[in-house]
Amino acid sequence: MLAIAAAVVFGVYLLADLLDTNFGAPDLFNFSTMASLGLLLLALYLAGVGRGSATGTGTGRRFYGRRPGRG
C-alpha cells in the first residue's frame, strides 16, 4: 500500500511539473519535498511497514479440506 502511495506522490508531482503549475504554494510542491516524501514512503514499504498482520507461521496458501485441482 505504501508503494502505491509513493507512486501516486511521484505521479502527482510529475503531472504538476509537466503542466507547469505550483498549486499556489511553490515552496510546498518543489522537487526536494516531493522526492523526500516519495522516497520515505518507498523506504517504509521496503522495511515492511504497513503490510498488514502476518497470519500463520509459514508462507503460501492454506487449504482446508480437499485441495483444489486434485480430482
C-alpha angles and dihedrals in degrees: 000000000000091000089056090050090050090050090051091050092050091044094051091048091048092051091047090050094047093047090046096230131137100194090236093294111081093173093052099050101042127129098261094050095048094042091050092050093047094046091047091054091047091049091051090049092051090047090058098249114149098016093124131242117323108228120197128011102260135053127246135050126321118220121196116199116346118010114238117253097026096112 
